[in-house]
């Protein structure tokens, strides 16, 4: 649970590095919380009240975690020695949609662009961080990497 809450405590830190454990624990917690919030919204008959997409509780969760989610994603990219600006790649499907949405089969291209971007990000996020310090900071796994075998 400690790892899942670390991005909340570090919500304003855009610099530095975050381990895979911190990133994926946080996203697992978000997944579970969003299921719970959606279930409560649905049980109360309030699904899709906000923007036609969210129930009020689910929307509140999205608003509360958007900054920690952004910062932990940037720090995770930093751990793999990539700039946080890579996250702008996520805007490509929206740009494609704006250009070709009304072209025949345009939605298929948008879907394909979204899938490609998702695969790229998943690949980046599952990579192990660079061993030792990189241009974004010290290795967050340094203690584990240098610990004698059997003590980590």
C-alpha positions as CSV (number, residue, x, y, z in Angstrom):
1,X,0.0,0.0,0.0
2,X,2.9,2.3,0.7
3,X,4.1,2.2,-2.9
4,X,0.6,2.9,-4.2
5,X,0.4,6.1,-2.1
6,X,3.9,7.4,-2.9
7,X,2.7,9.3,-6.0
8,X,0.1,11.1,-4.0
9,X,2.8,12.3,-1.6
10,X,5.0,13.3,-4.5
11,X,2.2,14.9,-6.5
12,X,4.1,18.1,-7.2
13,X,7.5,16.5,-8.1
14,X,8.0,16.5,-11.9
15,X,11.7,15.9,-11.5
16,X,13.5,12.8,-10.4
17,X,12.7,9.1,-11.0
18,X,10.1,6.6,-10.1
19,X,10.4,2.9,-10.0
20,X,8.1,0.5,-11.8
21,X,6.8,-0.7,-8.5
22,X,5.7,2.8,-7.6
23,X,4.1,3.4,-11.0
24,X,2.3,0.1,-11.3
25,X,1.1,0.0,-7.7
26,X,-0.4,3.4,-8.1
27,X,-2.2,2.5,-11.3
28,X,-3.5,-0.7,-9.7
29,X,-4.9,1.3,-6.8
30,X,-6.4,3.7,-9.3
31,X,-8.0,0.8,-11.2
32,X,-9.5,-0.6,-8.1
33,X,-10.8,2.8,-6.9
34,X,-12.3,3.6,-10.3
35,X,-14.2,0.3,-10.3
36,X,-15.5,1.0,-6.8
37,X,-16.4,4.6,-7.7
38,X,-18.1,3.5,-10.9
39,X,-20.1,0.8,-9.1
40,X,-21.3,3.3,-6.5
41,X,-22.2,5.8,-9.2
42,X,-24.1,3.1,-11.1
43,X,-25.9,1.8,-8.0
44,X,-27.1,5.4,-7.3
45,X,-28.2,5.8,-10.9
46,X,-25.7,8.6,-11.5
47,X,-23.6,7.1,-14.3
48,X,-22.7,9.5,-17.1
49,X,-24.0,12.6,-15.3
50,X,-20.8,14.6,-15.6
51,X,-19.8,15.3,-19.2
52,X,-21.9,12.4,-20.3
53,X,-19.0,10.1,-19.3
54,X,-18.6,10.0,-15.6
55,X,-20.7,9.7,-12.5
56,X,-19.9,12.4,-9.9
57,X,-17.8,10.1,-7.7
58,X,-15.8,8.8,-10.6
59,X,-15.2,12.3,-11.9
60,X,-14.0,13.4,-8.5
61,X,-11.5,10.6,-8.5
62,X,-10.3,11.7,-11.9
63,X,-9.9,15.3,-10.8
64,X,-8.0,14.3,-7.6
65,X,-5.5,11.9,-9.3
66,X,-4.8,13.7,-12.6
67,X,-1.7,15.5,-11.3
68,X,-0.2,12.6,-9.3
69,X,-0.8,10.4,-12.4
70,X,0.9,12.9,-14.7
71,X,3.9,13.4,-12.4
72,X,4.5,9.7,-11.7
73,X,4.3,9.0,-15.4
74,X,6.9,11.7,-16.1
75,X,9.2,10.3,-13.3
76,X,8.7,6.8,-14.7
77,X,9.9,8.0,-18.1
78,X,12.8,9.7,-16.4
79,X,13.8,6.4,-14.8
80,X,14.1,4.9,-18.3
81,X,16.2,8.0,-19.3
82,X,13.4,9.5,-21.4
83,X,12.1,13.0,-21.3
84,X,8.6,13.6,-19.8
85,X,7.8,15.3,-23.1
86,X,7.2,11.9,-24.5
87,X,3.8,12.1,-22.9
88,X,2.7,14.5,-25.6
89,X,2.7,11.5,-27.9
90,X,-0.6,10.8,-26.3
91,X,-2.0,13.8,-28.1
92,X,-1.3,12.3,-31.5
93,X,-4.6,10.3,-31.7
94,X,-6.6,13.4,-30.9
95,X,-4.8,15.4,-33.6
96,X,-5.4,12.6,-36.1
97,X,-9.0,12.5,-35.1
98,X,-9.4,16.2,-35.7
99,X,-7.9,15.9,-39.2
100,X,-9.5,12.7,-40.5
101,X,-12.5,11.9,-38.4
102,X,-14.9,12.6,-41.2
103,X,-12.9,10.7,-43.8
104,X,-14.2,7.2,-44.6
105,X,-12.5,4.7,-42.3
106,X,-11.1,7.7,-40.4
107,X,-12.2,6.2,-37.0
108,X,-10.2,3.1,-37.8
109,X,-7.1,5.2,-38.3
110,X,-7.8,7.0,-35.0
111,X,-8.2,3.6,-33.2
112,X,-5.0,2.3,-34.7
113,X,-3.1,5.5,-33.7
114,X,-4.4,5.1,-30.2
115,X,-3.4,1.5,-30.0
116,X,0.1,2.2,-31.3
117,X,0.6,5.1,-28.7
118,X,-0.7,2.8,-25.9
119,X,1.7,0.0,-26.9
120,X,4.6,2.5,-26.9
121,X,3.8,3.8,-23.5
122,X,3.3,0.3,-22.0
123,X,6.7,-0.7,-23.4
124,X,8.3,2.4,-21.8
125,X,6.6,1.9,-18.5
126,X,7.5,-1.8,-18.1
127,X,11.2,-1.3,-18.9
128,X,13.6,-1.5,-16.0
129,X,15.1,1.9,-15.1
130,X,18.6,2.7,-16.0
131,X,21.1,1.3,-13.5
132,X,23.0,4.0,-11.7
133,X,22.3,7.8,-12.0
134,X,21.1,9.2,-15.2
135,X,20.4,12.8,-16.3
136,X,17.2,12.9,-14.3
137,X,18.6,11.8,-10.9
138,X,19.9,9.0,-8.7
139,X,18.9,5.4,-9.2
140,X,15.9,4.7,-7.0
141,X,16.8,1.0,-6.9
142,X,20.5,1.7,-5.9
143,X,20.1,0.0,-2.5
144,X,18.7,-3.1,-4.0
145,X,21.2,-3.2,-6.8
146,X,24.2,-2.9,-4.4
147,X,22.8,-5.2,-1.6
148,X,24.5,-8.5,-1.1
149,X,22.7,-11.5,-2.6
150,X,19.9,-12.7,-0.3
151,X,19.4,-9.5,1.7
152,X,17.3,-7.5,-0.7
